[in-house]
């Protein structure tokens, strides 16, 4: 079964322009996040009752300030400070998607699964689509960068290696990850998710962006999120597709429009969607 790509084409020149910029943004975000991790940082509740800290706000603020200075014509869409429209007068136009701490609940409970999500999107006249995506885990100093064709893991020692999803074909051999169990208030989903849990060889709630990191690096086989925001999804698409996998909504459609996600290899994904369809 073939799955549609939701990435925008990234040229060699674009990648060479944006790669060092992204690495600098990772460093800036880390400078705000790491001093506040494991430090008892004060937690506030947003209007939607989700938690936020000064690490979230500070990391996005410092990234936005740098982008506005270095790429003044680019748009920005961040979780904490909203949208600044692209100012370019002609195509292609570019936009940065920023999720400074994906997994704030993990961050505030001293868990290590949180990360920073950064995407560069391109609009060639038909709307913005992600071109490059990054999952960065500050506490271990590693990040994944994908452009839909290739995904590379950057390690703390400076080495880089290409990553691929696993070729697992049977549910009985698969590791399934979610952010939280389907019966909790955080998740939307029906009893079909329990069918997937029962079929999998291993099931863990190692979620948020780490779940996609694990799938892209061959550590797990399936990651499911029934309810997401745009800034949660945009960076994940180029990373998973670049690692040879596919990322779709829980309906099997465009995850950037139907804000949910199922990430897996192309053997297991149709089987997952077949089970999830029983909910509809």
C-alpha positions as YAML, in Angstrom:
chain: A
units: angstrom
residues:
- id: 1
  name: UNK
  ca: [0.00, 0.00, 0.00]
- id: 2
  name: UNK
  ca: [1.39, 3.39, -1.01]
- id: 3
  name: UNK
  ca: [0.99, 6.40, 1.27]
- id: 4
  name: UNK
  ca: [1.00, 10.01, 0.18]
- id: 5
  name: UNK
  ca: [3.90, 12.25, 1.13]
- id: 6
  name: UNK
  ca: [2.95, 15.41, 2.99]
- id: 7
  name: UNK
  ca: [6.38, 17.03, 2.68]
- id: 8
  name: UNK
  ca: [7.34, 19.93, 0.47]
- id: 9
  name: UNK
  ca: [10.36, 19.33, -1.78]
- id: 10
  name: UNK
  ca: [13.62, 20.55, -0.23]
- id: 11
  name: UNK
  ca: [16.39, 21.54, -2.62]
- id: 12
  name: UNK
  ca: [20.07, 21.10, -1.85]
- id: 13
  name: UNK
  ca: [20.45, 24.88, -1.62]
- id: 14
  name: UNK
  ca: [17.56, 25.17, 0.84]
- id: 15
  name: UNK
  ca: [18.92, 22.41, 3.05]
- id: 16
  name: UNK
  ca: [22.38, 24.02, 3.11]
- id: 17
  name: UNK
  ca: [20.77, 27.32, 4.12]
- id: 18
  name: UNK
  ca: [18.50, 25.98, 6.83]
- id: 19
  name: UNK
  ca: [20.57, 23.19, 8.42]
- id: 20
  name: UNK
  ca: [23.02, 25.50, 10.24]
- id: 21
  name: UNK
  ca: [20.16, 27.84, 11.17]
- id: 22
  name: UNK
  ca: [18.26, 24.96, 12.76]
- id: 23
  name: UNK
  ca: [21.33, 23.81, 14.67]
- id: 24
  name: UNK
  ca: [21.72, 27.33, 16.05]
- id: 25
  name: UNK
  ca: [18.05, 27.38, 17.09]
- id: 26
  name: UNK
  ca: [18.53, 24.08, 18.91]
- id: 27
  name: UNK
  ca: [21.43, 25.61, 20.83]
- id: 28
  name: UNK
  ca: [19.37, 28.70, 21.71]
- id: 29
  name: UNK
  ca: [16.42, 26.60, 22.91]
- id: 30
  name: UNK
  ca: [18.71, 24.39, 24.99]
- id: 31
  name: UNK
  ca: [20.16, 27.45, 26.71]
- id: 32
  name: UNK
  ca: [16.69, 28.29, 28.04]
- id: 33
  name: UNK
  ca: [15.48, 24.75, 28.74]
- id: 34
  name: UNK
  ca: [18.38, 22.92, 30.37]
- id: 35
  name: UNK
  ca: [18.97, 25.30, 33.34]
- id: 36
  name: UNK
  ca: [15.29, 24.93, 34.24]
- id: 37
  name: UNK
  ca: [15.02, 21.15, 33.99]
- id: 38
  name: UNK
  ca: [15.09, 19.32, 37.35]
- id: 39
  name: UNK
  ca: [15.10, 22.71, 39.04]
- id: 40
  name: UNK
  ca: [11.55, 22.99, 40.35]
- id: 41
  name: UNK
  ca: [10.53, 25.53, 37.73]
- id: 42
  name: UNK
  ca: [7.16, 27.13, 38.43]
- id: 43
  name: UNK
  ca: [4.26, 25.74, 36.40]
- id: 44
  name: UNK
  ca: [1.35, 27.81, 35.07]
- id: 45
  name: UNK
  ca: [-1.93, 26.69, 33.51]
- id: 46
  name: UNK
  ca: [-2.88, 28.04, 30.10]
- id: 47
  name: UNK
  ca: [-6.46, 28.78, 29.05]
- id: 48
  name: UNK
  ca: [-6.79, 25.26, 27.66]
- id: 49
  name: UNK
  ca: [-5.67, 23.88, 31.06]
- id: 50
  name: UNK
  ca: [-2.36, 22.57, 29.70]
- id: 51
  name: UNK
  ca: [0.82, 23.40, 31.65]
- id: 52
  name: UNK
  ca: [3.44, 25.92, 30.59]
- id: 53
  name: UNK
  ca: [6.71, 27.05, 32.19]
- id: 54
  name: UNK
  ca: [9.27, 29.79, 31.70]
- id: 55
  name: UNK
  ca: [11.35, 27.19, 29.85]
- id: 56
  name: UNK
  ca: [8.61, 26.88, 27.19]
- id: 57
  name: UNK
  ca: [8.20, 30.63, 26.89]
- id: 58
  name: UNK
  ca: [11.87, 31.50, 27.05]
- id: 59
  name: UNK
  ca: [12.88, 28.92, 24.46]
- id: 60
  name: UNK
  ca: [10.27, 30.05, 21.95]
- id: 61
  name: UNK
  ca: [10.96, 33.71, 22.59]
- id: 62
  name: UNK
  ca: [14.70, 33.42, 21.97]
- id: 63
  name: UNK
  ca: [14.16, 31.35, 18.81]
- id: 64
  name: UNK
  ca: [11.60, 33.80, 17.44]
- id: 65
  name: UNK
  ca: [13.86, 36.78, 18.09]
- id: 66
  name: UNK
  ca: [16.71, 35.16, 16.17]
- id: 67
  name: UNK
  ca: [14.49, 34.13, 13.23]
- id: 68
  name: UNK
  ca: [12.98, 37.62, 13.01]
- id: 69
  name: UNK
  ca: [16.50, 39.06, 12.81]
- id: 70
  name: UNK
  ca: [18.03, 36.55, 10.39]
- id: 71
  name: UNK
  ca: [14.97, 35.78, 8.23]
- id: 72
  name: UNK
  ca: [12.74, 38.87, 8.46]
- id: 73
  name: UNK
  ca: [10.53, 37.82, 5.54]
- id: 74
  name: UNK
  ca: [9.71, 34.40, 7.01]
- id: 75
  name: UNK
  ca: [6.57, 33.54, 8.91]
- id: 76
  name: UNK
  ca: [6.58, 32.01, 12.39]
- id: 77
  name: UNK
  ca: [3.95, 29.80, 14.03]
- id: 78
  name: UNK
  ca: [4.76, 28.91, 17.61]
- id: 79
  name: UNK
  ca: [2.83, 27.25, 20.41]
- id: 80
  name: UNK
  ca: [3.35, 30.02, 22.95]
- id: 81
  name: UNK
  ca: [3.32, 33.23, 20.90]
- id: 82
  name: UNK
  ca: [1.14, 32.43, 17.90]
- id: 83
  name: UNK
  ca: [1.49, 33.37, 14.24]
- id: 84
  name: UNK
  ca: [3.52, 36.00, 12.46]
- id: 85
  name: UNK
  ca: [2.62, 35.91, 8.79]
- id: 86
  name: UNK
  ca: [5.31, 35.55, 6.12]
- id: 87
  name: UNK
  ca: [6.22, 38.93, 4.63]
- id: 88
  name: UNK
  ca: [7.76, 37.76, 1.35]
- id: 89
  name: UNK
  ca: [6.08, 39.26, -1.71]
- id: 90
  name: UNK
  ca: [6.71, 36.28, -3.99]
- id: 91
  name: UNK
  ca: [6.93, 32.51, -3.86]
- id: 92
  name: UNK
  ca: [8.41, 30.45, -2.42]
- id: 93
  name: UNK
  ca: [7.51, 31.67, 1.04]
- id: 94
  name: UNK
  ca: [8.87, 30.09, 4.21]
- id: 95
  name: UNK
  ca: [7.49, 29.60, 7.72]
- id: 96
  name: UNK
  ca: [9.01, 28.26, 10.94]
- id: 97
  name: UNK
  ca: [6.94, 26.04, 13.23]
- id: 98
  name: UNK
  ca: [8.13, 26.04, 16.84]
- id: 99
  name: UNK
  ca: [7.14, 23.80, 19.72]
- id: 100
  name: UNK
  ca: [9.72, 24.75, 22.35]
- id: 101
  name: UNK
  ca: [8.90, 21.90, 24.74]
- id: 102
  name: UNK
  ca: [6.83, 19.08, 23.33]
- id: 103
  name: UNK
  ca: [5.91, 17.09, 26.41]
- id: 104
  name: UNK
  ca: [5.70, 19.80, 29.06]
- id: 105
  name: UNK
  ca: [4.00, 17.32, 31.40]
- id: 106
  name: UNK
  ca: [7.10, 15.13, 31.13]
- id: 107
  name: UNK
  ca: [9.34, 18.15, 31.70]
- id: 108
  name: UNK
  ca: [7.56, 19.24, 34.89]
- id: 109
  name: UNK
  ca: [7.56, 15.72, 36.34]
- id: 110
  name: UNK
  ca: [11.33, 15.31, 35.79]
- id: 111
  name: UNK
  ca: [10.85, 12.75, 33.00]
- id: 112
  name: UNK
  ca: [13.23, 12.68, 30.05]
- id: 113
  name: UNK
  ca: [10.79, 12.22, 27.15]
- id: 114
  name: UNK
  ca: [10.30, 15.90, 26.33]
- id: 115
  name: UNK
  ca: [11.90, 17.57, 23.35]
- id: 116
  name: UNK
  ca: [11.94, 20.58, 21.05]
- id: 117
  name: UNK
  ca: [10.20, 20.44, 17.68]
- id: 118
  name: UNK
  ca: [11.27, 22.75, 14.84]
- id: 119
  name: UNK
  ca: [10.00, 22.68, 11.26]
- id: 120
  name: UNK
  ca: [10.68, 24.78, 8.20]
- id: 121
  name: UNK
  ca: [7.71, 24.94, 5.85]
- id: 122
  name: UNK
  ca: [7.57, 26.11, 2.24]
- id: 123
  name: UNK
  ca: [4.69, 27.57, 0.26]
- id: 124
  name: UNK
  ca: [5.24, 27.41, -3.48]
- id: 125
  name: UNK
  ca: [1.76, 28.76, -4.19]
- id: 126
  name: UNK
  ca: [-0.42, 25.95, -2.88]
- id: 127
  name: UNK
  ca: [-0.09, 26.49, 0.86]
- id: 128
  name: UNK
  ca: [2.55, 25.70, 3.46]
- id: 129
  name: UNK
  ca: [3.89, 22.17, 3.82]
- id: 130
  name: UNK
  ca: [6.78, 21.01, 6.03]
- id: 131
  name: UNK
  ca: [10.12, 20.77, 4.24]
- id: 132
  name: UNK
  ca: [12.56, 20.03, 7.09]
- id: 133
  name: UNK
  ca: [11.72, 18.73, 10.55]
- id: 134
  name: UNK
  ca: [13.71, 18.30, 13.75]
- id: 135
  name: UNK
  ca: [13.14, 16.40, 16.98]
- id: 136
  name: UNK
  ca: [15.69, 17.55, 19.55]
- id: 137
  name: UNK
  ca: [16.16, 16.00, 22.99]
- id: 138
  name: UNK
  ca: [18.09, 18.63, 24.99]
- id: 139
  name: UNK
  ca: [18.95, 16.54, 28.03]
- id: 140
  name: UNK
  ca: [20.94, 14.01, 25.99]
- id: 141
  name: UNK
  ca: [22.20, 16.47, 23.36]
- id: 142
  name: UNK
  ca: [20.89, 14.58, 20.32]
- id: 143
  name: UNK
  ca: [18.54, 15.51, 17.53]
- id: 144
  name: UNK
  ca: [16.94, 14.00, 14.43]
- id: 145
  name: UNK
  ca: [16.74, 16.04, 11.23]
- id: 146
  name: UNK
  ca: [14.68, 14.87, 8.28]
- id: 147
  name: UNK
  ca: [13.74, 16.34, 4.91]
- id: 148
  name: UNK
  ca: [11.29, 13.67, 3.77]
- id: 149
  name: UNK
  ca: [13.98, 11.85, 1.77]
- id: 150
  name: UNK
  ca: [16.56, 11.20, 4.49]
- id: 151
  name: UNK
  ca: [16.66, 11.40, 8.28]
- id: 152
  name: UNK
  ca: [19.90, 11.75, 10.21]
- id: 153
  name: UNK
  ca: [20.67, 11.41, 13.91]
- id: 154
  name: UNK
  ca: [23.12, 13.99, 15.28]
- id: 155
  name: UNK
  ca: [24.89, 12.70, 18.36]
- id: 156
  name: UNK
  ca: [26.52, 14.57, 21.22]
- id: 157
  name: UNK
  ca: [30.03, 13.67, 20.03]
- id: 158
  name: UNK
  ca: [29.41, 15.37, 16.68]
- id: 159
  name: UNK
  ca: [28.92, 12.17, 14.68]
- id: 160
  name: UNK
  ca: [25.97, 11.79, 12.31]
- id: 161
  name: UNK
  ca: [24.28, 8.65, 11.05]
- id: 162
  name: UNK
  ca: [21.31, 7.93, 8.84]
- id: 163
  name: UNK
  ca: [18.27, 6.36, 10.51]
- id: 164
  name: UNK
  ca: [15.49, 4.06, 9.23]
- id: 165
  name: UNK
  ca: [12.26, 2.65, 10.58]
- id: 166
  name: UNK
  ca: [12.15, -1.07, 11.36]
- id: 167
  name: UNK
  ca: [10.77, -3.56, 8.85]
- id: 168
  name: UNK
  ca: [8.52, -5.36, 11.34]
- id: 169
  name: UNK
  ca: [5.55, -6.93, 9.57]
- id: 170
  name: UNK
  ca: [3.54, -8.65, 12.34]
- id: 171
  name: UNK
  ca: [1.65, -6.99, 15.18]
- id: 172
  name: UNK
  ca: [2.84, -9.80, 17.40]
- id: 173
  name: UNK
  ca: [6.44, -8.60, 16.93]
- id: 174
  name: UNK
  ca: [5.70, -4.88, 17.21]
- id: 175
  name: UNK
  ca: [6.35, -2.26, 19.88]
- id: 176
  name: UNK
  ca: [3.46, 0.19, 20.22]
- id: 177
  name: UNK
  ca: [3.88, 3.60, 21.85]
- id: 178
  name: UNK
  ca: [1.34, 6.26, 22.86]
- id: 179
  name: UNK
  ca: [1.56, 9.41, 24.94]
- id: 180
  name: UNK
  ca: [-0.97, 8.25, 27.51]
- id: 181
  name: UNK
  ca: [-3.43, 5.38, 27.75]
- id: 182
  name: UNK
  ca: [-6.59, 5.73, 25.67]
- id: 183
  name: UNK
  ca: [-8.91, 5.69, 28.70]
- id: 184
  name: UNK
  ca: [-7.37, 8.83, 30.26]
- id: 185
  name: UNK
  ca: [-8.89, 12.33, 29.79]
- id: 186
  name: UNK
  ca: [-5.81, 13.40, 27.81]
- id: 187
  name: UNK
  ca: [-6.59, 11.08, 24.90]
- id: 188
  name: UNK
  ca: [-9.36, 10.70, 22.40]
- id: 189
  name: UNK
  ca: [-9.99, 7.19, 21.17]
- id: 190
  name: UNK
  ca: [-12.15, 4.14, 21.48]
- id: 191
  name: UNK
  ca: [-11.82, 0.55, 22.48]
- id: 192
  name: UNK
  ca: [-10.12, -0.32, 19.17]
- id: 193
  name: UNK
  ca: [-6.97, 1.18, 20.64]
- id: 194
  name: UNK
  ca: [-7.16, -1.53, 23.28]
- id: 195
  name: UNK
  ca: [-7.26, -4.12, 20.49]
- id: 196
  name: UNK
  ca: [-3.95, -2.74, 19.22]
- id: 197
  name: UNK
  ca: [-2.52, -2.79, 22.74]
- id: 198
  name: UNK
  ca: [-3.55, -6.42, 23.16]
- id: 199
  name: UNK
  ca: [-2.01, -7.45, 19.83]
- id: 200
  name: UNK
  ca: [1.36, -5.73, 20.26]
- id: 201
  name: UNK
  ca: [4.39, -7.52, 21.64]
- id: 202
  name: UNK
  ca: [5.29, -4.50, 23.79]
- id: 203
  name: UNK
  ca: [3.18, -1.48, 24.79]
- id: 204
  name: UNK
  ca: [4.49, 1.61, 26.56]
- id: 205
  name: UNK
  ca: [3.35, 5.18, 27.22]
- id: 206
  name: UNK
  ca: [6.66, 6.63, 26.07]
- id: 207
  name: UNK
  ca: [5.06, 9.37, 24.07]
- id: 208
  name: UNK
  ca: [5.11, 12.96, 22.92]
- id: 209
  name: UNK
  ca: [7.87, 13.61, 20.39]
- id: 210
  name: UNK
  ca: [10.00, 10.80, 21.83]
- id: 211
  name: UNK
  ca: [7.56, 8.22, 20.44]
- id: 212
  name: UNK
  ca: [8.25, 9.47, 16.92]
- id: 213
  name: UNK
  ca: [11.96, 9.67, 17.63]
- id: 214
  name: UNK
  ca: [11.83, 6.00, 18.63]
- id: 215
  name: UNK
  ca: [9.93, 4.94, 15.50]
- id: 216
  name: UNK
  ca: [12.24, 6.92, 13.20]
- id: 217
  name: UNK
  ca: [15.37, 5.41, 14.79]
- id: 218
  name: UNK
  ca: [14.08, 1.83, 14.73]
- id: 219
  name: UNK
  ca: [13.45, 1.55, 18.46]
- id: 220
  name: UNK
  ca: [9.69, 1.09, 18.19]
- id: 221
  name: UNK
  ca: [7.26, 0.25, 15.40]
- id: 222
  name: UNK
  ca: [4.06, 2.25, 15.95]
- id: 223
  name: UNK
  ca: [3.28, 5.61, 17.57]
- id: 224
  name: UNK
  ca: [-0.30, 6.86, 17.89]
- id: 225
  name: UNK
  ca: [-1.61, 10.27, 18.97]
- id: 226
  name: UNK
  ca: [-5.39, 10.73, 18.57]
- id: 227
  name: UNK
  ca: [-5.35, 14.48, 19.36]
- id: 228
  name: UNK
  ca: [-2.64, 16.96, 18.37]
- id: 229
  name: UNK
  ca: [-1.98, 20.59, 17.45]
- id: 230
  name: UNK
  ca: [-0.36, 21.79, 14.25]
- id: 231
  name: UNK
  ca: [2.92, 22.58, 16.00]
- id: 232
  name: UNK
  ca: [3.00, 19.00, 17.30]
- id: 233
  name: UNK
  ca: [2.77, 17.49, 13.81]
- id: 234
  name: UNK
  ca: [4.68, 19.66, 11.34]
- id: 235
  name: UNK
  ca: [8.22, 18.64, 12.34]
- id: 236
  name: UNK
  ca: [7.33, 14.96, 12.61]
- id: 237
  name: UNK
  ca: [6.28, 14.48, 9.00]
- id: 238
  name: UNK
  ca: [9.71, 15.06, 7.33]
- id: 239
  name: UNK
  ca: [11.44, 13.02, 10.05]
- id: 240
  name: UNK
  ca: [9.24, 9.93, 9.74]
- id: 241
  name: UNK
  ca: [9.03, 10.08, 5.94]
- id: 242
  name: UNK
  ca: [12.79, 10.63, 5.69]
- id: 243
  name: UNK
  ca: [13.34, 7.49, 7.76]
- id: 244
  name: UNK
  ca: [11.31, 5.45, 5.28]
- id: 245
  name: UNK
  ca: [8.09, 5.42, 7.29]
- id: 246
  name: UNK
  ca: [4.72, 7.07, 6.90]
- id: 247
  name: UNK
  ca: [2.75, 9.41, 9.13]
- id: 248
  name: UNK
  ca: [-0.98, 9.87, 8.61]
- id: 249
  name: UNK
  ca: [-3.97, 10.92, 10.69]
- id: 250
  name: UNK
  ca: [-5.90, 8.30, 12.65]
- id: 251
  name: UNK
  ca: [-8.40, 8.41, 9.74]
- id: 252
  name: UNK
  ca: [-5.59, 7.63, 7.28]
- id: 253
  name: UNK
  ca: [-5.60, 11.17, 5.90]
- id: 254
  name: UNK
  ca: [-3.48, 14.30, 6.09]
- id: 255
  name: UNK
  ca: [-2.19, 14.69, 9.69]
- id: 256
  name: UNK
  ca: [-1.59, 18.40, 9.09]
- id: 257
  name: UNK
  ca: [-5.32, 18.92, 8.55]
- id: 258
  name: UNK
  ca: [-6.82, 16.08, 10.59]
- id: 259
  name: UNK
  ca: [-4.71, 16.84, 13.65]
- id: 260
  name: UNK
  ca: [-3.81, 13.36, 14.85]
- id: 261
  name: UNK
  ca: [-1.07, 10.91, 13.99]
- id: 262
  name: UNK
  ca: [-0.20, 7.30, 13.35]
- id: 263
  name: UNK
  ca: [3.47, 6.73, 12.50]
- id: 264
  name: UNK
  ca: [4.80, 3.36, 11.43]
- id: 265
  name: UNK
  ca: [6.41, 1.43, 8.62]
- id: 266
  name: UNK
  ca: [4.45, 0.68, 5.45]
- id: 267
  name: UNK
  ca: [3.82, -2.94, 6.44]
- id: 268
  name: UNK
  ca: [2.14, -2.23, 9.77]
- id: 269
  name: UNK
  ca: [0.42, 1.08, 9.05]
- id: 270
  name: UNK
  ca: [-2.41, -0.38, 6.91]
- id: 271
  name: UNK
  ca: [-3.09, -2.96, 9.62]
- id: 272
  name: UNK
  ca: [-3.22, -0.27, 12.31]
- id: 273
  name: UNK
  ca: [-5.63, 1.84, 10.27]
- id: 274
  name: UNK
  ca: [-7.83, -1.17, 9.61]
- id: 275
  name: UNK
  ca: [-8.28, -1.68, 13.34]
- id: 276
  name: UNK
  ca: [-8.81, 2.04, 14.05]
- id: 277
  name: UNK
  ca: [-11.47, 2.21, 11.35]
- id: 278
  name: UNK
  ca: [-13.67, 0.01, 13.53]
- id: 279
  name: UNK
  ca: [-14.18, 3.10, 15.72]
- id: 280
  name: UNK
  ca: [-15.95, 4.91, 12.89]
...
